[in-house]
Amino acid sequence: MPLALYLLAVAVFAMGTSEFMLAGLLPDIASSLDVPVGAAGLLTSAFAAGMVVGAPLMAALARRWPPRSSLLAFVLVFAATHAVSALTTSFAVLLVARAVAALANAGFLAVALTTAAALVAADQKGRALAVLLAGTTVATIVGVPGGAVLGTLLGWRATFWAIALLCLPAAFGVLKDIPERAVKAAPYGPAGPALRAEFGRLAKPRLILVMALGALVNGATFGTFTFLAPVVTGTAGLGEPWVPAVLGLFGLGSFLGVTVAGRLSDRRPGLVIAVGGPLSSLGWIALATLAARPAALLVLVFAQGALSFALGGTLITRVLYEAAGAPTMGGSYATAAINIGAAGGPVLAATTLGPGRGNLGPVWVSGLLIAIALILALPLLRAARPVPPEA
């Protein structure tokens, strides 16, 4: 895999850390800026909404720019919003900064997915995407716990400064190491297809199906991941220090899953979906049933991390294959599918929580979402077959 892919993964790591770290910082932010914790939760909603809307919007605005210019602009804007966030004393400014950061994140990821596919052979898109998505999984292993520790020791503003500084080597890498062939491989400029033609690919039932499956799987993943801490401390009865350890274990599983699936998602995606889908569904049911047993919890959290990201990574790869006629917008369709799930899954999971309801409702929601995905996927597994490069 080209070095440029790993440099893009560094930026994805920084952005993934920024997206996930906020949950542990909300009480401190609320206290510092004199707002209720519930109001501070709008920072998460603003970011999620910006990601969903920003993917197609930013990709459309940047589709005629060279990829290197787009990526550099997005990562610098992302860094700047974090510097503003670290300096501001206004909650309104912080809220706007998070929304702008989400737009930049969505734009970067949309262009990065397209660029990654252009940097490798036509039948290696899955392996290229696995490198990028590894940045997200490493964020759950290292970035999020590290951000929590930094916030505890130095305050929440220090975490925003850390993300801003982490973006700088990524920006330098984009400027220096994204090769000219990436520009030449991607059809940017007047020779590329019209925007209307690229949006027209959304009329393909197979593309919509695979996007829906990706959103459902990602919704299941983040529906439980978001509310895993109460399961660890409440249902399993483990101490607070176990929370980052269990989250890190989920991240280790996700790294393994996305890495292994990256080698299968180009040539045998149907196998990953047909085997991984039922196993994932059974795994969520087992987790909901056995979460009170710490040993079972640890094993199942690792396994579900692996299965969830193997399935999700494979389906996002299929989005790029199915969107082959939308070479500058395909990455935005994949990004939108990822973030519809990431935003919607926790919202659905949250409806199962409340006094007297226990902590396992989100896990059952995850199992339900995978079951729905399987119902949609089983009659139409042909939609996951490789698409010829010229299609």
Secondary structure per residue as TSV (DSSP state, phi and psi in degrees):
chain	resnum	aa	ss	phi	psi
A	1	M	-	360.0	139.8
A	2	P	-	-62.9	147.7
A	3	L	H	-56.6	-34.4
A	4	A	H	-56.4	-34.0
A	5	L	H	-63.4	-39.5
A	6	Y	H	-70.9	-31.5
A	7	L	H	-68.8	-39.0
A	8	L	H	-63.6	-36.1
A	9	A	H	-64.8	-30.3
A	10	V	H	-62.0	-44.4
A	11	A	H	-65.5	-40.4
A	12	V	H	-62.3	-36.7
A	13	F	H	-61.6	-47.3
A	14	A	H	-61.3	-42.6
A	15	M	H	-71.1	-37.4
A	16	G	H	-65.5	-39.8
A	17	T	H	-61.3	-43.6
A	18	S	H	-61.7	-39.8
A	19	E	H	-67.7	-41.7
A	20	F	H	-90.6	-22.3
A	21	M	H	-72.8	-19.0
A	22	L	H	-64.8	-29.8
A	23	A	H	-56.6	-40.5
A	24	G	H	-79.3	-10.0
A	25	L	H	-102.8	-11.1
A	26	L	H	-57.8	-43.7
A	27	P	H	-59.5	-42.4
A	28	D	H	-66.8	-39.8
A	29	I	H	-64.0	-44.9
A	30	A	H	-60.5	-44.0
A	31	S	H	-66.3	-42.2
A	32	S	H	-66.9	-38.8
A	33	L	H	-100.0	6.5
A	34	D	T	59.0	51.7
A	35	V	-	-131.5	157.6
A	36	P	-	-65.1	154.9
A	37	V	H	-61.2	-36.8
A	38	G	H	-60.6	-40.8
A	39	A	H	-66.6	-38.5
A	40	A	H	-62.0	-28.1
A	41	G	T	-62.2	-18.5
A	42	L	H	-62.4	-22.8
A	43	L	H	-62.2	-38.3
A	44	T	H	-69.0	-42.5
A	45	S	H	-64.3	-41.1
A	46	A	H	-62.8	-39.3
A	47	F	H	-67.7	-44.8
A	48	A	H	-62.3	-44.4
A	49	A	H	-64.2	-40.8
A	50	G	H	-62.6	-35.1
A	51	M	H	-67.2	-43.9
A	52	V	H	-66.6	-47.5
A	53	V	H	-73.4	-36.5
A	54	G	H	-69.9	-28.9
A	55	A	H	-58.4	-59.2
A	56	P	H	-70.3	-34.0
A	57	L	H	-65.3	-50.3
A	58	M	H	-67.8	-38.5
A	59	A	H	-63.8	-38.5
A	60	A	H	-66.3	-40.5
A	61	L	H	-67.1	-34.5
A	62	A	H	-99.7	5.6
A	63	R	T	-66.5	-22.9
A	64	R	T	-97.2	1.9
A	65	W	S	-87.5	151.9
A	66	P	-	-60.8	142.3
A	67	P	H	-54.0	-39.5
A	68	R	H	-61.9	-41.5
A	69	S	H	-65.4	-42.6
A	70	S	H	-62.6	-48.7
A	71	L	H	-62.1	-42.3
A	72	L	H	-64.1	-44.1
A	73	A	H	-62.9	-44.7
A	74	F	H	-65.3	-42.4
A	75	V	H	-70.1	-33.3
A	76	L	H	-71.0	-39.4
A	77	V	H	-63.1	-41.9
A	78	F	H	-59.7	-45.2
A	79	A	H	-62.6	-42.4
A	80	A	H	-63.8	-38.9
A	81	T	H	-64.6	-32.1
A	82	H	H	-74.9	-33.1
A	83	A	H	-65.5	-42.7
A	84	V	H	-62.1	-42.5
A	85	S	H	-61.8	-38.2
A	86	A	H	-70.1	-25.3
A	87	L	H	-94.4	-26.8
A	88	T	-	-72.6	151.4
A	89	T	-	-113.0	9.4
A	90	S	-	-110.9	126.8
A	91	F	H	-64.5	-37.2
A	92	A	H	-61.0	-42.8
A	93	V	H	-64.7	-41.7
A	94	L	H	-62.8	-39.6
A	95	L	H	-63.2	-45.5
A	96	V	H	-64.3	-40.7
A	97	A	H	-62.0	-39.1
A	98	R	H	-66.0	-38.5
A	99	A	H	-65.5	-42.8
A	100	V	H	-66.3	-39.9
A	101	A	H	-60.1	-39.0
A	102	A	H	-65.3	-40.9
A	103	L	H	-60.4	-44.8
A	104	A	H	-65.3	-41.4
A	105	N	H	-60.8	-47.3
A	106	A	H	-62.8	-43.5
A	107	G	H	-63.3	-43.5
A	108	F	H	-60.9	-48.3
A	109	L	H	-65.1	-38.7
A	110	A	H	-61.8	-46.7
A	111	V	H	-70.8	-37.4
A	112	A	H	-63.7	-39.7
A	113	L	H	-62.9	-44.0
A	114	T	H	-65.7	-43.1
A	115	T	H	-65.0	-41.4
A	116	A	H	-58.9	-42.6
A	117	A	H	-65.3	-31.3
A	118	A	H	-77.8	-21.0
A	119	L	H	-81.1	-14.2
A	120	V	S	-123.0	172.8
A	121	A	-	-62.6	157.2
A	122	A	T	-59.8	-26.3
A	123	D	T	-100.6	19.0
A	124	Q	-	-122.4	21.1
A	125	K	H	-60.7	-38.4
A	126	G	H	-61.6	-43.3
A	127	R	H	-67.0	-37.5
A	128	A	H	-65.6	-43.5
A	129	L	H	-66.6	-31.3
A	130	A	H	-62.2	-36.7
A	131	V	H	-64.2	-45.3
A	132	L	H	-64.0	-48.0
A	133	L	H	-66.8	-22.3
A	134	A	H	-61.3	-29.8
A	135	G	H	-61.1	-37.8
A	136	T	H	-69.1	-42.6
A	137	T	H	-66.3	-38.5
A	138	V	H	-66.5	-30.7
A	139	A	I	-62.0	-38.2
A	140	T	I	-71.9	-28.2
A	141	I	I	-80.6	-47.3
A	142	V	I	-112.8	-46.9
A	143	G	I	-65.4	-47.5
A	144	V	H	-67.6	-49.0
A	145	P	H	-61.2	-38.8
A	146	G	H	-63.2	-40.2
A	147	G	H	-64.2	-38.2
A	148	A	H	-65.1	-42.0
A	149	V	H	-65.6	-44.6
A	150	L	H	-62.0	-41.4
A	151	G	H	-63.3	-38.5
A	152	T	H	-66.7	-41.3
A	153	L	H	-79.6	-40.9
A	154	L	H	-119.8	-2.2
A	155	G	-	98.0	158.2
A	156	W	H	-63.6	-27.9
A	157	R	H	-65.4	-31.6
A	158	A	H	-62.4	-33.7
A	159	T	H	-67.2	-36.4
A	160	F	H	-68.2	-39.6
A	161	W	H	-62.5	-39.5
A	162	A	H	-62.7	-42.1
A	163	I	H	-64.5	-42.9
A	164	A	H	-59.2	-44.6
A	165	L	H	-68.5	-35.2
A	166	L	H	-65.8	-26.4
A	167	C	H	-71.2	-23.7
A	168	L	H	-66.3	-48.3
A	169	P	H	-63.2	-31.9
A	170	A	H	-64.7	-41.3
A	171	A	H	-63.6	-42.7
A	172	F	H	-62.2	-40.9
A	173	G	H	-64.5	-41.0
A	174	V	H	-59.8	-46.3
A	175	L	H	-65.7	-37.5
A	176	K	H	-91.3	-35.6
A	177	D	H	-117.3	-5.6
A	178	I	S	-74.7	110.1
A	179	P	-	-75.2	161.5
A	180	E	H	-60.8	-28.5
A	181	R	H	-64.0	-24.8
A	182	A	H	-63.4	-38.6
A	183	V	H	-68.0	-41.5
A	184	K	H	-72.3	-31.3
A	185	A	H	-74.0	-31.1
A	186	A	T	-92.6	137.2
A	187	P	T	-81.2	59.3
A	188	Y	-	-83.3	158.1
A	189	G	S	96.7	-174.8
A	190	P	T	-60.4	-24.7
A	191	A	T	-74.5	-14.8
A	192	G	S	-72.8	166.2
A	193	P	-	-67.6	156.3
A	194	A	-	-67.7	152.9
A	195	L	H	-60.6	-39.4
A	196	R	H	-60.5	-38.8
A	197	A	H	-66.7	-37.9
A	198	E	H	-68.4	-42.2
A	199	F	H	-65.4	-28.5
A	200	G	H	-62.2	-22.2
A	201	R	G	-64.9	-20.5
A	202	L	G	-68.8	-10.1
A	203	A	G	-80.4	-7.2
A	204	K	-	-73.6	119.6
A	205	P	H	-57.5	-37.6
A	206	R	H	-64.8	-39.0
A	207	L	H	-64.7	-46.7
A	208	I	H	-61.7	-40.2
A	209	L	H	-61.1	-49.3
A	210	V	H	-66.7	-37.0
A	211	M	H	-61.3	-42.8
A	212	A	H	-64.1	-41.9
A	213	L	H	-63.0	-43.0
A	214	G	H	-61.7	-40.5
A	215	A	H	-66.2	-40.4
A	216	L	H	-64.6	-44.6
A	217	V	H	-65.4	-42.4
A	218	N	H	-68.9	-34.7
A	219	G	H	-62.0	-41.0
A	220	A	H	-63.5	-42.5
A	221	T	H	-60.4	-52.8
A	222	F	H	-84.5	-16.3
A	223	G	H	-61.6	-42.3
A	224	T	H	-83.5	-41.7
A	225	F	H	-57.2	-39.4
A	226	T	T	-62.7	-34.0
A	227	F	T	-115.0	28.8
A	228	L	H	-74.9	-31.2
A	229	A	H	-57.0	-46.6
A	230	P	H	-63.2	-29.9
A	231	V	I	-66.4	-40.6
A	232	V	I	-66.3	-49.6
A	233	T	I	-84.7	-31.1
A	234	G	I	-92.9	-64.5
A	235	T	I	-66.6	-48.2
A	236	A	S	-82.2	-17.4
A	237	G	-	72.8	23.2
A	238	L	-	-86.8	159.9
A	239	G	-	-76.2	166.2
A	240	E	T	-54.0	-40.1
A	241	P	T	-60.1	-18.2
A	242	W	H	-75.8	-18.5
A	243	V	H	-61.1	-55.6
A	244	P	H	-62.2	-30.5
A	245	A	H	-65.7	-43.1
A	246	V	H	-69.5	-40.6
A	247	L	H	-61.8	-40.6
A	248	G	H	-64.7	-35.4
A	249	L	H	-65.1	-40.6
A	250	F	H	-60.1	-42.1
A	251	G	H	-63.7	-40.4
A	252	L	H	-61.9	-42.6
A	253	G	H	-62.3	-41.6
A	254	S	H	-64.7	-37.1
A	255	F	H	-63.5	-44.0
A	256	L	H	-62.8	-44.9
A	257	G	H	-62.9	-46.2
A	258	V	H	-69.8	-30.6
A	259	T	H	-70.7	-46.6
A	260	V	H	-66.5	-44.7
A	261	A	H	-65.0	-29.3
A	262	G	H	-59.8	-26.0
A	263	R	T	-88.1	-9.4
A	264	L	T	-112.8	-23.3
A	265	S	T	-70.2	-18.4
A	266	D	T	-80.0	-43.5
A	267	R	T	-104.6	-27.2
A	268	R	-	-134.5	52.3
A	269	P	H	-65.4	-35.1
A	270	G	H	-60.4	-36.0
A	271	L	H	-65.0	-43.9
A	272	V	H	-60.2	-43.9
A	273	I	H	-71.8	-44.4
A	274	A	H	-67.6	-33.4
A	275	V	H	-91.2	-47.4
A	276	G	H	-69.0	-33.1
A	277	G	H	-61.6	-57.2
A	278	P	H	-61.2	-38.6
A	279	L	H	-63.1	-39.2
A	280	S	H	-65.1	-43.4
A	281	S	H	-60.9	-45.8
A	282	L	H	-64.0	-35.1
A	283	G	H	-65.0	-40.5
A	284	W	H	-66.1	-40.0
A	285	I	H	-63.3	-42.9
A	286	A	H	-63.4	-39.9
A	287	L	H	-64.6	-42.0
A	288	A	H	-65.8	-29.1
A	289	T	H	-86.0	-34.5
A	290	L	H	-112.9	11.2
A	291	A	T	-62.5	-22.5
A	292	A	T	-72.2	-12.6
A	293	R	S	-99.4	110.9
A	294	P	H	-54.7	-42.4
A	295	A	H	-62.8	-44.3
A	296	A	H	-64.9	-39.6
A	297	L	H	-57.7	-47.1
A	298	L	H	-63.4	-44.3
A	299	V	H	-64.1	-45.6
A	300	L	H	-70.5	-34.9
A	301	V	H	-62.3	-44.4
A	302	F	H	-61.7	-47.1
A	303	A	H	-63.5	-41.5
A	304	Q	H	-69.8	-33.5
A	305	G	H	-60.4	-44.5
A	306	A	H	-65.2	-48.4
A	307	L	H	-65.8	-41.1
A	308	S	H	-63.1	-45.2
A	309	F	H	-79.1	-26.1
A	310	A	H	-64.2	-46.8
A	311	L	H	-66.4	-49.0
A	312	G	H	-61.5	-45.2
A	313	G	H	-62.0	-40.0
A	314	T	H	-64.5	-43.8
A	315	L	H	-67.8	-37.5
A	316	I	H	-66.8	-36.2
A	317	T	H	-60.8	-40.9
A	318	R	H	-65.3	-30.8
A	319	V	H	-59.3	-43.7
A	320	L	H	-65.4	-38.3
A	321	Y	H	-65.2	-44.7
A	322	E	H	-70.2	-23.8
A	323	A	T	-97.4	28.4
A	324	A	T	-59.5	-27.1
A	325	G	T	-82.9	2.8
A	326	A	-	-125.0	68.9
A	327	P	T	-65.4	-25.2
A	328	T	T	-99.7	-13.5
A	329	M	T	-110.3	-12.5
A	330	G	H	-58.1	-40.0
A	331	G	H	-62.1	-33.3
A	332	S	H	-71.4	-32.6
A	333	Y	H	-66.4	-40.9
A	334	A	H	-64.4	-43.5
A	335	T	H	-63.4	-41.5
A	336	A	H	-62.8	-42.3
A	337	A	H	-61.6	-43.3
A	338	I	H	-57.6	-47.2
A	339	N	H	-85.0	-23.0
A	340	I	H	-61.9	-42.5
A	341	G	H	-67.3	-44.5
A	342	A	H	-63.6	-32.2
A	343	A	H	-84.7	-41.9
A	344	G	H	-77.3	-36.3
A	345	G	H	-57.9	-51.8
A	346	P	H	-62.6	-32.9
A	347	V	H	-64.3	-46.0
A	348	L	H	-63.6	-42.7
A	349	A	H	-62.3	-37.6
A	350	A	H	-63.5	-27.2
A	351	T	T	-68.0	-16.4
A	352	T	T	-91.4	-4.2
A	353	L	-	-96.9	154.4
A	354	G	S	153.8	173.1
A	355	P	T	-56.8	128.6
A	356	G	T	80.4	0.9
A	357	R	S	-98.6	-12.2
A	358	G	-	79.5	-173.8
A	359	N	S	-107.0	-3.5
A	360	L	-	-96.8	-0.4
A	361	G	H	-54.7	-45.5
A	362	P	H	-59.3	-34.4
A	363	V	H	-67.5	-40.9
A	364	W	H	-64.6	-37.0
A	365	V	H	-61.1	-42.1
A	366	S	H	-60.1	-43.8
A	367	G	H	-62.0	-38.7
A	368	L	H	-65.3	-42.3
A	369	L	H	-63.7	-40.0
A	370	I	H	-66.8	-37.7
A	371	A	H	-62.2	-41.8
A	372	I	H	-62.8	-42.5
A	373	A	H	-60.5	-40.6
A	374	L	H	-66.2	-39.0
A	375	I	H	-61.1	-40.5
A	376	L	H	-71.6	-35.1
A	377	A	H	-83.7	-37.5
A	378	L	G	-60.1	-43.7
A	379	P	G	-72.8	-13.7
A	380	L	G	-129.6	38.2
A	381	L	G	-64.2	-17.8
A	382	R	G	-60.9	-24.5
A	383	A	G	-64.7	-17.7
A	384	A	G	-97.5	4.0
A	385	R	S	-73.3	150.8
A	386	P	-	-56.8	141.0
A	387	V	-	-101.2	130.3
A	388	P	-	-53.7	142.7
A	389	P	T	-53.9	-30.3
A	390	E	T	-82.4	-8.5
A	391	A	-	-68.5	360.0
